[in-house]
Amino acid sequence: MNNDTPTGAPGTSFATVVALAALAALVGFAAVYGTLGRPDNTAGSETAAPAPKKETADASAHRRAPGLPAFVYKKTPEPIGEVNFVDSTGAPRTLKDFRGKTVLLNLWATWCAPCREEMPSLDRLQQDLGSDKFQVVALAVDRTGLEAARKFLDGINVKSLALYADPTTRSGSALRAVGMPTTILIDPEGREIGRLPGPAEWDSEAAKHLVSETLGTAAN
């Protein structure tokens, strides 16, 4: 009686299964590492803002700021999401505290390289145009909290921007920010006028014109 059974095919199938399982485990590990290996162990909205995409037929329907093509106006100002954060003393603050002012809200994080490049121009904009009618609010959306944000700003010699931080990082989702930095122009009634994803030269003539134009409209 012949008890021999073919061994080639089953052996090959078993080896293939083992190899695929090992590959799947490796991919899974890489995915977990990519998520957890961030400097501040953040997730979701806390990613570097992508480069502005080319306009689509739908996007081109929105008005854009002269000299700042990445800034897109809302068709009409829209109510903004509730945002909670703390000031330099740890006291709770919200965007409602700035009602009556035009606000340029900049969402940033200590791990964000473009934020480091952009921040000095926001500081200069506050120096040049800051008043009882206008304020740059730079909000650190970062789990590392106030002290890390303070160290970041001190390290790039920021002098005119007040320190605000959201260590919960919930403001990024509440404001539908696709990444860091994201900058939102808010009218005195607390409504979003428009936004710019990614970095910009905020002390440029185009940026100053954007703010001055908004202040003139708000005064009417």
C-alpha positions as a Markdown table, in Angstrom:
| # | Residue | x | y | z |
|---|---|---|---|---|
| 1 | Met | 0.0 | 0.0 | 0.0 |
| 2 | Asn | 1.4 | 3.3 | -1.0 |
| 3 | Asn | 1.2 | 5.9 | 1.8 |
| 4 | Asp | 3.2 | 8.5 | 0.0 |
| 5 | Thr | 1.4 | 11.8 | -0.4 |
| 6 | Pro | 2.5 | 14.8 | -2.4 |
| 7 | Thr | 4.4 | 17.3 | -0.3 |
| 8 | Gly | 5.4 | 20.0 | -2.7 |
| 9 | Ala | 2.1 | 22.0 | -3.0 |
| 10 | Pro | 1.1 | 21.9 | 0.7 |
| 11 | Gly | 4.7 | 22.9 | 1.7 |
| 12 | Thr | 4.7 | 25.8 | -0.7 |
| 13 | Ser | 1.3 | 27.0 | 0.5 |
| 14 | Phe | 2.3 | 26.9 | 4.1 |
| 15 | Ala | 5.5 | 28.8 | 3.4 |
| 16 | Thr | 3.6 | 31.4 | 1.5 |
| 17 | Val | 1.1 | 31.8 | 4.4 |
| 18 | Val | 3.9 | 32.3 | 6.9 |
| 19 | Ala | 5.6 | 34.8 | 4.6 |
| 20 | Leu | 2.4 | 36.8 | 4.2 |
| 21 | Ala | 1.7 | 36.8 | 7.9 |
| 22 | Ala | 5.2 | 38.1 | 8.6 |
| 23 | Leu | 4.8 | 40.8 | 6.0 |
| 24 | Ala | 1.4 | 41.8 | 7.5 |
| 25 | Ala | 2.9 | 42.0 | 11.0 |
| 26 | Leu | 5.8 | 44.2 | 9.7 |
| 27 | Val | 3.4 | 46.6 | 7.9 |
| 28 | Gly | 1.2 | 46.7 | 11.0 |
| 29 | Phe | 4.2 | 47.6 | 13.2 |
| 30 | Ala | 5.2 | 50.3 | 10.8 |
| 31 | Ala | 1.8 | 51.8 | 10.9 |
| 32 | Val | 1.7 | 51.9 | 14.7 |
| 33 | Tyr | 5.2 | 53.3 | 14.9 |
| 34 | Gly | 4.3 | 56.0 | 12.4 |
| 35 | Thr | 1.3 | 57.0 | 14.5 |
| 36 | Leu | 2.9 | 56.8 | 17.9 |
| 37 | Gly | 6.4 | 58.0 | 17.0 |
| 38 | Arg | 5.4 | 61.7 | 16.7 |
| 39 | Pro | 7.3 | 64.2 | 18.9 |
| 40 | Asp | 4.3 | 64.9 | 21.0 |
| 41 | Asn | 2.3 | 61.6 | 20.4 |
| 42 | Thr | -0.5 | 63.5 | 18.7 |
| 43 | Ala | -2.9 | 62.4 | 16.1 |
| 44 | Gly | -5.8 | 63.6 | 13.9 |
| 45 | Ser | -5.6 | 67.2 | 13.0 |
| 46 | Glu | -2.1 | 67.7 | 14.2 |
| 47 | Thr | -0.2 | 67.3 | 11.0 |
| 48 | Ala | 1.8 | 69.7 | 8.9 |
| 49 | Ala | -0.5 | 71.5 | 6.5 |
| 50 | Pro | -0.2 | 70.2 | 3.0 |
| 51 | Ala | 0.9 | 72.5 | 0.2 |
| 52 | Pro | -2.0 | 74.4 | -1.4 |
| 53 | Lys | -3.6 | 72.4 | -4.1 |
| 54 | Lys | -4.4 | 73.7 | -7.6 |
| 55 | Glu | -7.8 | 75.3 | -7.8 |
| 56 | Thr | -10.6 | 73.1 | -8.9 |
| 57 | Ala | -13.7 | 74.4 | -10.6 |
| 58 | Asp | -15.5 | 74.4 | -7.2 |
| 59 | Ala | -12.6 | 76.1 | -5.3 |
| 60 | Ser | -12.3 | 78.8 | -7.9 |
| 61 | Ala | -15.8 | 80.0 | -7.0 |
| 62 | His | -14.4 | 81.3 | -3.7 |
| 63 | Arg | -12.8 | 84.8 | -3.6 |
| 64 | Arg | -9.1 | 84.8 | -2.8 |
| 65 | Ala | -7.0 | 87.5 | -1.3 |
| 66 | Pro | -4.8 | 89.5 | -3.7 |
| 67 | Gly | -1.2 | 88.6 | -3.1 |
| 68 | Leu | -2.2 | 85.7 | -0.8 |
| 69 | Pro | -3.7 | 83.2 | -3.2 |
| 70 | Ala | -3.8 | 80.5 | -0.6 |
| 71 | Phe | -6.2 | 82.6 | 1.6 |
| 72 | Val | -9.8 | 81.7 | 0.7 |
| 73 | Tyr | -12.7 | 83.9 | 1.8 |
| 74 | Lys | -15.9 | 82.4 | 3.0 |
| 75 | Lys | -18.8 | 83.4 | 0.7 |
| 76 | Thr | -20.3 | 84.9 | 3.8 |
| 77 | Pro | -18.8 | 85.0 | 7.3 |
| 78 | Glu | -19.6 | 81.8 | 9.2 |
| 79 | Pro | -19.9 | 81.1 | 12.9 |
| 80 | Ile | -16.8 | 79.5 | 14.3 |
| 81 | Gly | -16.6 | 76.4 | 16.5 |
| 82 | Glu | -16.2 | 76.6 | 20.2 |
| 83 | Val | -12.6 | 76.7 | 21.2 |
| 84 | Asn | -11.2 | 76.4 | 24.8 |
| 85 | Phe | -7.6 | 77.0 | 25.7 |
| 86 | Val | -5.4 | 78.6 | 28.4 |
| 87 | Asp | -3.4 | 81.8 | 28.6 |
| 88 | Ser | 0.2 | 82.2 | 29.8 |
| 89 | Thr | -1.0 | 82.0 | 33.5 |
| 90 | Gly | -3.0 | 78.8 | 32.8 |
| 91 | Ala | -6.3 | 80.7 | 33.1 |
| 92 | Pro | -9.1 | 79.4 | 30.8 |
| 93 | Arg | -9.9 | 81.4 | 27.7 |
| 94 | Thr | -12.1 | 81.1 | 24.7 |
| 95 | Leu | -12.4 | 82.9 | 21.4 |
| 96 | Lys | -15.4 | 84.8 | 22.9 |
| 97 | Asp | -12.9 | 86.7 | 25.0 |
| 98 | Phe | -11.8 | 88.5 | 21.8 |
| 99 | Arg | -15.2 | 89.6 | 20.6 |
| 100 | Gly | -15.2 | 93.2 | 19.4 |
| 101 | Lys | -11.8 | 92.7 | 17.8 |
| 102 | Thr | -10.7 | 91.4 | 14.4 |
| 103 | Val | -8.5 | 88.4 | 15.1 |
| 104 | Leu | -6.0 | 86.6 | 13.1 |
| 105 | Leu | -6.0 | 83.1 | 14.7 |
| 106 | Asn | -2.9 | 81.1 | 14.0 |
| 107 | Leu | -2.9 | 77.4 | 15.0 |
| 108 | Trp | 0.6 | 76.0 | 15.4 |
| 109 | Ala | 2.6 | 73.4 | 17.2 |
| 110 | Thr | 6.1 | 73.0 | 18.6 |
| 111 | Trp | 6.9 | 70.1 | 16.3 |
| 112 | Cys | 5.9 | 72.0 | 13.2 |
| 113 | Ala | 8.9 | 73.3 | 11.2 |
| 114 | Pro | 6.9 | 75.7 | 8.9 |
| 115 | Cys | 5.4 | 77.2 | 12.1 |
| 116 | Arg | 8.9 | 78.1 | 13.3 |
| 117 | Glu | 9.6 | 79.8 | 9.9 |
| 118 | Glu | 6.3 | 81.7 | 9.9 |
| 119 | Met | 6.0 | 82.8 | 13.5 |
| 120 | Pro | 8.4 | 85.8 | 13.4 |
| 121 | Ser | 6.3 | 87.4 | 10.6 |
| 122 | Leu | 3.2 | 87.0 | 12.8 |
| 123 | Asp | 5.1 | 88.7 | 15.6 |
| 124 | Arg | 6.0 | 91.6 | 13.3 |
| 125 | Leu | 2.4 | 91.9 | 12.1 |
| 126 | Gln | 1.2 | 92.2 | 15.7 |
| 127 | Gln | 3.9 | 94.8 | 16.3 |
| 128 | Asp | 2.8 | 96.8 | 13.3 |
| 129 | Leu | -1.0 | 96.5 | 13.4 |
| 130 | Gly | -1.9 | 95.2 | 16.9 |
| 131 | Ser | -4.5 | 97.5 | 18.6 |
| 132 | Asp | -7.7 | 97.5 | 20.5 |
| 133 | Lys | -9.3 | 96.6 | 17.2 |
| 134 | Phe | -7.0 | 93.9 | 15.9 |
| 135 | Gln | -4.9 | 91.1 | 17.5 |
| 136 | Val | -2.9 | 88.1 | 16.3 |
| 137 | Val | -3.8 | 85.1 | 18.5 |
| 138 | Ala | -1.1 | 82.4 | 18.1 |
| 139 | Leu | -2.6 | 79.3 | 19.7 |
| 140 | Ala | -0.3 | 76.3 | 20.3 |
| 141 | Val | -2.3 | 73.2 | 19.6 |
| 142 | Asp | 0.2 | 70.9 | 21.2 |
| 143 | Arg | 0.1 | 68.2 | 24.0 |
| 144 | Thr | 3.4 | 69.5 | 25.3 |
| 145 | Gly | 1.5 | 72.4 | 26.9 |
| 146 | Leu | 2.4 | 75.9 | 28.0 |
| 147 | Glu | 6.0 | 75.6 | 29.0 |
| 148 | Ala | 7.1 | 73.9 | 25.8 |
| 149 | Ala | 5.2 | 76.6 | 23.8 |
| 150 | Arg | 6.9 | 79.3 | 25.9 |
| 151 | Lys | 10.3 | 77.8 | 25.2 |
| 152 | Phe | 9.5 | 77.7 | 21.5 |
| 153 | Leu | 8.5 | 81.4 | 21.3 |
| 154 | Asp | 11.4 | 82.5 | 23.4 |
| 155 | Gly | 13.8 | 80.5 | 21.2 |
| 156 | Ile | 12.8 | 82.5 | 18.1 |
| 157 | Asn | 12.7 | 85.8 | 20.0 |
| 158 | Val | 9.0 | 86.4 | 19.7 |
| 159 | Lys | 8.2 | 89.5 | 21.7 |
| 160 | Ser | 4.7 | 90.8 | 20.8 |
| 161 | Leu | 2.5 | 87.7 | 20.7 |
| 162 | Ala | 0.7 | 86.6 | 23.8 |
| 163 | Leu | 1.1 | 83.0 | 24.8 |
| 164 | Tyr | -1.9 | 80.7 | 24.4 |
| 165 | Ala | -2.0 | 76.9 | 24.4 |
| 166 | Asp | -4.5 | 74.1 | 23.9 |
| 167 | Pro | -2.8 | 70.9 | 25.4 |
| 168 | Thr | -6.0 | 68.9 | 24.7 |
| 169 | Thr | -5.5 | 69.6 | 20.9 |
| 170 | Arg | -9.3 | 69.6 | 20.5 |
| 171 | Ser | -9.3 | 73.1 | 18.9 |
| 172 | Gly | -7.8 | 71.7 | 15.7 |
| 173 | Ser | -10.8 | 69.5 | 15.2 |
| 174 | Ala | -13.3 | 72.1 | 16.3 |
| 175 | Leu | -11.9 | 74.5 | 13.8 |
| 176 | Arg | -11.6 | 71.8 | 11.0 |
| 177 | Ala | -7.9 | 72.5 | 10.6 |
| 178 | Val | -6.3 | 70.1 | 8.1 |
| 179 | Gly | -2.8 | 70.7 | 9.5 |
| 180 | Met | -0.3 | 73.0 | 11.1 |
| 181 | Pro | 0.0 | 75.9 | 10.6 |
| 182 | Thr | -3.6 | 77.0 | 9.8 |
| 183 | Thr | -4.5 | 80.7 | 10.0 |
| 184 | Ile | -8.1 | 81.9 | 10.3 |
| 185 | Leu | -9.3 | 85.5 | 10.0 |
| 186 | Ile | -12.2 | 86.2 | 12.4 |
| 187 | Asp | -14.5 | 89.3 | 12.5 |
| 188 | Pro | -15.4 | 91.2 | 15.6 |
| 189 | Glu | -18.6 | 89.1 | 15.9 |
| 190 | Gly | -16.6 | 85.9 | 16.1 |
| 191 | Arg | -17.3 | 84.7 | 12.6 |
| 192 | Glu | -14.8 | 83.2 | 10.2 |
| 193 | Ile | -14.0 | 85.5 | 7.3 |
| 194 | Gly | -11.6 | 83.1 | 5.6 |
| 195 | Arg | -8.5 | 81.0 | 6.2 |
| 196 | Leu | -5.1 | 80.1 | 4.9 |
| 197 | Pro | -3.7 | 76.5 | 5.3 |
| 198 | Gly | 0.1 | 76.4 | 5.5 |
| 199 | Pro | 2.6 | 79.1 | 6.2 |
| 200 | Ala | 2.6 | 82.7 | 4.8 |
| 201 | Glu | 4.6 | 85.9 | 5.2 |
| 202 | Trp | 2.2 | 87.7 | 7.5 |
| 203 | Asp | 4.1 | 90.9 | 7.6 |
| 204 | Ser | 4.0 | 91.3 | 3.8 |
| 205 | Glu | 2.2 | 94.2 | 2.2 |
| 206 | Ala | -0.4 | 91.7 | 0.9 |
| 207 | Ala | -1.1 | 90.4 | 4.4 |
| 208 | Lys | -1.3 | 93.9 | 5.9 |
| 209 | His | -3.7 | 94.9 | 3.2 |
| 210 | Leu | -5.9 | 91.9 | 4.0 |
| 211 | Val | -6.0 | 92.9 | 7.7 |
| 212 | Ser | -6.5 | 96.7 | 6.9 |
| 213 | Glu | -9.2 | 96.0 | 4.4 |
| 214 | Thr | -11.0 | 93.8 | 7.0 |
| 215 | Leu | -10.7 | 96.4 | 9.7 |
| 216 | Gly | -12.1 | 99.0 | 7.3 |
| 217 | Thr | -15.1 | 96.8 | 6.5 |
| 218 | Ala | -15.6 | 96.0 | 10.2 |
| 219 | Ala | -15.7 | 99.8 | 11.0 |
| 220 | Asn | -18.5 | 100.4 | 8.5 |
